[in-house]
Amino acid sequence: MRRSFRDAIVGFSLVGGVVIFSGLTLWLKGIKLTSKTWSLTASFNDASGLSQGTPVTFRGIQVGSVKKITFGQNNVMAKVSINNPDLILFQPVFAKIQTSSLLGGDAEIALISKGSQIKSLSFSPKKDNCSSELIVCDGDSIEGRELQDISKLTGEINKFLNEAENKEIIEKVVTSIEQFDSTQANLDELIQLSKLELKKTRPIIKDLKKSVSHINNILGSIDDPEVLKDVKASTASIQSFTAKLDKISDKVDELVNDEDLTNAFKDAAIGIGKLFNDIYK
């Protein structure tokens, strides 16, 4: 009886240990066996480094893990289990594969939210009235972005070098260099022509300088008080002469418009004409 009792205690201890160890393992991986979890699907073109159980983080805090990975025709879909029912991811949201350093390390999925926070939000991801236009809801799909590390950078460099070995690319580069040389030659010719034109304009510039000098001299003379006095005197004389001409013109107009004087001139002209006729008969 005592032996059976001891065997039972040992068996229950082993079962308890297994249960505790399994629960601790699931807890460390971010897996909770409760109905409060919800899920989303991230679609990647390249899911290098991902596997079932890969941790999922948001702002550096683990919030879940990868539950399942499926393969499509042109992408890889990772089903993510989120263990925080109150986690709100405001749209737009995308998933990014990243590592602890550029040189490598364990991969993880980081959830990145670019949306603005809505304080008066009245629903959560698991509720029926959840709006996928505002937040990520249970069962939604989001865009995924692949891992960027030193190996991918090296691959891109190798790809560029392989393409550089292609003869067509080299020929295009040579053609571009020849076109550049031709353009440079045309530019040199244009510069030479511009220099010649500048030489032709030098005499014109000299004449302009002389004209400007004469104008400055004239302006300087005008500023002389004696010259200004002579100019004023000449102006006064011209005004007096003009006034006298106006008076003479007024008198001439009166004489021309005098009918008696006009008739007298006509009679005198007729008389002179008759006199010359009598003389030459």
HELIX and SHEET records of a PDB file:
HELIX    1   1 ARG A    2  LEU A   28  1                                  27    
HELIX    2   2 ILE A  150  ALA A  164  1                                  15    
HELIX    3   3 LYS A  167  ILE A  222  1                                  56    
HELIX    4   4 PRO A  225  ASN A  257  1                                  33    
HELIX    5   5 GLU A  259  ILE A  279  1                                  21    
SHEET    1   A 8 TRP A  38  PHE A  44  0                                        
SHEET    2   A 8 VAL A  76  ILE A  82 -1                                        
SHEET    3   A 8 ILE A  61  PHE A  71 -1                                        
SHEET    4   A 8 PRO A  55  PHE A  58 -1                                        
SHEET    5   A 8 GLU A 108  SER A 113  1                                        
SHEET    6   A 8 VAL A  93  GLN A  98 -1                                        
SHEET    7   A 8 SER A 141  ARG A 145  1                                        
SHEET    8   A 8 TRP A  38  PHE A  44  1                                        
END                                                                             
